[in-house]
Amino acid sequence: MNRFEGKVVIVTGAGSGIGAGTARRFLQEGAFVVLNGRREHKLRETLVGFDAAKALVHPGDVSDEAYVKRLVEDTVTRFGKLDVLVNNAGFAIFGPFEQITTEVWRKTMATDLDGVFFGAREALPHLLKTKGSIINLTSTSGLGGDWGMSAYNAAKGGVTNFTRALALEYGSRGVRINAVAPSFTSTEATAGLEMGKAATADFLDRVPIGRAATPDEIAGVIAFLASDDAIFVNGAILSVDGGVHASNGQPNFLKHFVQGKFE
């Protein structure tokens, strides 16, 4: 399947996890892909097995306004246009609110929210020409609160409503803007959490499918939203969470219901 043959795609945070899976998915489907991330060697690892002529490795930090401008300019210079922007790069830290420093707060906002703003602003003039699309990575944490993730919740909540606002402004102009909201996905970013068996068990207890997602599974949904199969999808915040948001938040009472009564 080559839905993106001849299309030009930027994927931020493409050195690992969801970003790496997404970059590979677009390459598999025929796109020219620009891979952004802070670690060049990780970006080159993502590219292993693919035609380097169809890719541009572009290391840099999306919280740097001047860098993002250069990223988009270099993409158009190299490939002549831009069809899809995937704003995936992100930063998260766990901990109680009283331990969040100003530095951590600002780093979270700069990467998770400012980076999305910079990317959209620089990409949209080019996407208007190609009638392209933007897919932002929000999170289940952008749809509700978490214990110990207040900065991340604030940033991803911003991404969620920023996506909706842009979709209102640009849908009639031919550019679709959507977001994907994953829950627990097995990546480098969650490795610390996964090392704690109790924390992992608590997390998976809230996922009806019963396991973490893989980066490739999230990448498939991103590719769908970027494709013509989703041509009438605009302003959607698509939960890819194994059913987490099917719950109203109450406990799983069935675990305590045995032989017709509660234990």
Secondary structure, 3 states (H helix, E strand, C coil): CCCCCCCEEEECCCCCHHHHHHHHHHHHCCCEEEEEECCHHHHHHHHCCCCHHHEEEEECCCCCHHHHHHHHHHHHHHHCCCCEEEECCCCCCCCCHHHCCHHHHHHHHHHHHHHHHHHHHHHHHHHHHHCCEEEEECCHHHCCCCCCCHHHHHHHHHHHHHHHHHHHHHHHHCCEEEEEEECCECCHHHHHHHCCHHHHHHHHCCCCCCCCECHHHHHHHHHHHHCHHHCCCCCCEEEECCCHHHCCCCCCHHHHEECCEEC
